[in-house]
Amino acid sequence: MKRILIIIAAMLVLALPQADARRFSLSTNIVDYLCLGTLNMEASYGLSQHWSLNAGARFNPFTFQAPGKDTGMQNRQQSYELGVRLWPWHVFSGWWVAAKAKYQEYNRGGIFSEKTEEGDGIGIGFSAGYSYMLHPNLNLEFGIGLWTGVKKYTVYDCPECGVTTEAGTKGFVMPNELLLSLVYVF
């Protein structure tokens, strides 16, 4: 019985058509690091010659003390996104357009004023860019994007006092990303 199963499995494997090589990539956005140290990573899988599936995450737990201010500056967040990219020429090379779903939990403030806003946002994003091949395994990627959705938020007068000045749920349209990414293609 065991031999019959092995023979059937071997016949099925030999009968399958040859699969195209699939490519993976990992990238990190340098501009996010300049935004108060936001750590980030995106993984991509080439579904075909023109399509890739992307999953990304951003994380920033840091608060910085501004010179001459009593309160800190922060852009704390954790965000997760899942999307697809269309590559007109070839996956991981040349121009691309993308759509994605995104969730973000955030707490930011102290940068331009003492007010702090925290909340959750969920929505869809659209972006476009160009991936320049530096080496067969290393790309430099440029891009820009917007995202729109709904956020549930609370605005505080200052980070320490806890006085709420505004709270609610509202829609938004805002810049999602400014990309200058290093991409490693497997």
Secondary structure, 3 states (H helix, E strand, C coil): CHHHHHHHHHHHHHHCCCCCCCCEEEEEEHHHHHCCCCEEEEEEEECCCCEEEEEEEEEECCEEECCCCCCEEEEEEEEEEEEEEECCCECCEEEEEEEEEEEEEEEEECCCCCCEEEEEEEEEEEEEEEEEEEECCEEEEEEEEEEEEEEEEEEECCCCCCCEEEEEEEEEEEEEEEEEEEEEEC
